[in-house]
Each structure stands twice: as C-alpha cells, then as structure tokens.
Amino acid sequence: MTLRLDHIAVSAETLEEGAAWVEMALGVPLAGGGKHPHMGTHNRLLSLGDLYLEVIAIDPQAAKPAHPRWFDLDQFRGAPRLTHWICRTDDLDAALAAAPPGTGTATDLARGDYRWRFAVPATGRLPFDDAFPALIQWQGDLHPARTLRDHGLRLTGLEITLPQAAQLGAALQSQLADPRVSVRLGPYRGFRASFDTPHGPRVLT
C-alpha cells in the first residue's frame, strides 16, 4: 500500500480571507477553484509543482448538507491556517482497510471536469485529533497539479506535531514515504509547511 502526498489544505471562515492570507504569505496569486455541492464548500488553488495547495471554506450560497462537512469546517473559527494534508492512493478501498478507524467512507465526488473518490469521515474529523491524512483517489488522468499555472513554488517540508506523534508515525510507517513529511511530538496538533518561492523561503502554519 502506497500513499503519496497530494495536496495541503488551508481552512478559512471565508474563501476571500483565506486566499488573501495565502497570497500575502507566499507572494503569488491563487487560481480559481470551484464549488463542492455535496459538502457545501468552495475553494481556490495554488500549484506546488507535483502537488498543490487548497484554500477551502464554507460556501455561503450553498445549502447546508445533512452530514458534517469535510475538514471539520462546521467547527472552524478564527484566522486562516493550515489544517489538513491529503494523500492520494490508487486503491482507496484498500487504503481505508489499512487506515485507522474513523478515516472515512469512500464517496464519489466531482467538481467541473474533475472526478475523484474521497474518504469522508462521519464526524468531519480524522483520527489522531484530525492529524491523519485525508485520503483521495483521482479518477482518470485529470489532476489540478497538472493544470494550474506554475509560479515556481515548491513545498520543502511539512511538519506535523501532536501528542500522539509515535502512534501517527506508526500508522503511516509502511504506507507513506515522502522525505518532506515529518511527524514530531508536540503539546497540541499543529502543522507547519515550508516553501521555496520566487521571493525566498516562506512558511505557513
């Protein structure tokens, strides 16, 4: 079983606020994303070369779904911040069978021409205090990282800190091999992403 880092997510109370925060921090504009009717959310995107960054927020024009939104957005409050990481797999069913309980149920989703299957947790929160990666399986060859304008940004490191670092590391050990990702012991769950940008090194937390 192999998991590959697919994208990272910045949550925000509004999409405009989240996009402005990322653009100020990294010094490049985001591209238009789209809407997710099944989840009542919308997003904007930024190329990181082999992966991408997503800013996501509740869509105020969408109907509230009967189920919790992904990325625990129903409970999100405060300033925009990096909250989740997403890994792709070629076999979502097998990845879920190997994942900790609560990782989610495989759900078919679409946005425009994009088609994918996503492990949606029943509570909106992932295992290990929402620090376990969300799991995605893309359908077909279309992927945002291949269609977004490349501004030259590259993710150089993604550090995840949490009290259950040893348990999270063990859950990922046989599945994820990416030197950019590190799991460290910390007093609370947190994310720190480091980037090379046209303006020099930058960080998002």
Order of alpha helices (4+ residues) and beta strands (2+ residues): beta-alpha-beta-beta-beta-beta-alpha-beta-beta-alpha-beta-alpha-beta-alpha-beta-beta-beta
